Amino acid sequence: MSKFESRLYEPPFWKKPSKATLALVIGLLFLSLGWLFRLAEWPRGYTLMVLGGALLFTHQRFDFRKKPKLGQELGDFLISSEGLQVLDRIISYSDINCLRLWYGDYHMKIIPSQHIGYYFHIGTENRFECELKDGSKVSHNFMVWNRNHETDLVKSIKYFYQNKILVFENGPKGRTFLGEDLSYEELQEFKSEYDLKTLGYKNIS
């Protein structure tokens, strides 16, 4: 049987100030000093202004290959045919009203960027939120290590559909159903296959 085993984390965060911000500040400082030196007719003023200008034009490139910091590890996360394990808590599918899932990032995934070339994601950008029938919510970020691990996650979502739970999956393709972008006819077949009353045609942002 398919299952998804992972770990829960606090959300990732970016180190501040970034290298790009530091380069920008230094560039402005060089420009200012260079201008003052030129007013005082000191010989190195022009050189400082050139260096400052270069830093201003290229400062974003200093964040090339950057990655966020890993948040604090919290504990276990498991999706299986039995239900969910969230830390030390076992949640039965019969207690879940709705699942919202944001996924599509894995450890050291390369993210292209027009300004800096590319940077990395750390793998814990993925998040789930379970709305329980008692009105409470359980929400955490979790780790996905690679594409195979992501495949395990997508396969495990079927347990929610099999238990007739309303699921909103938001993956790399946007709103999907078991990772697939379905046509209207395919959606009706999917709904019939899992005997679902609704697929919830609304955004999950």
Rosetta blueprint (number, residue, H / E / L):
1 M L
2 S L
3 K L
4 F E
5 E E
6 S E
7 R E
8 L E
9 Y E
10 E L
11 P L
12 P L
13 F E
14 W L
15 K L
16 K L
17 P L
18 S L
19 K H
20 A H
21 T H
22 L H
23 A H
24 L H
25 V H
26 I H
27 G H
28 L H
29 L H
30 F H
31 L H
32 S H
33 L H
34 G H
35 W H
36 L H
37 F H
38 R H
39 L H
40 A L
41 E L
42 W L
43 P L
44 R L
45 G H
46 Y H
47 T H
48 L H
49 M H
50 V H
51 L H
52 G H
53 G H
54 A H
55 L H
56 L H
57 F H
58 T H
59 H H
60 Q H
61 R H
62 F H
63 D H
64 F L
65 R L
66 K L
67 K L
68 P L
69 K E
70 L L
71 G L
72 Q L
73 E E
74 L E
75 G E
76 D E
77 F E
78 L E
79 I E
80 S E
81 S L
82 E L
83 G E
84 L E
85 Q E
86 V E
87 L L
88 D L
89 R E
90 I E
91 I E
92 S L
93 Y H
94 S H
95 D H
96 I E
97 N E
98 C E
99 L E
100 R E
101 L E
102 W E
103 Y L
104 G L
105 D L
106 Y L
107 H L
108 M L
109 K E
110 I E
111 I E
112 P E
113 S E
114 Q L
115 H L
116 I L
117 G E
118 Y E
119 Y E
120 F E
121 H E
122 I L
123 G L
124 T L
125 E L
126 N E
127 R E
128 F E
129 E E
130 C E
131 E E
132 L E
133 K L
134 D L
135 G L
136 S L
137 K E
138 V E
139 S E
140 H E
141 N E
142 F E
143 M L
144 V L
145 W L
146 N L
147 R H
148 N H
149 H H
150 E H
151 T H
152 D H
153 L H
154 V H
155 K H
156 S H
157 I L
158 K H
159 Y H
160 F H
161 Y H
162 Q H
163 N L
164 K L
165 I L
166 L E
167 V E
168 F E
169 E E
170 N E
171 G E
172 P L
173 K L
174 G E
175 R E
176 T E
177 F E
178 L L
179 G L
180 E E
181 D L
182 L L
183 S L
184 Y H
185 E H
186 E H
187 L H
188 Q H
189 E H
190 F H
191 K H
192 S H
193 E H
194 Y L
195 D L
196 L L
197 K L
198 T L
199 L L
200 G L
201 Y L
202 K L
203 N L
204 I L
205 S L
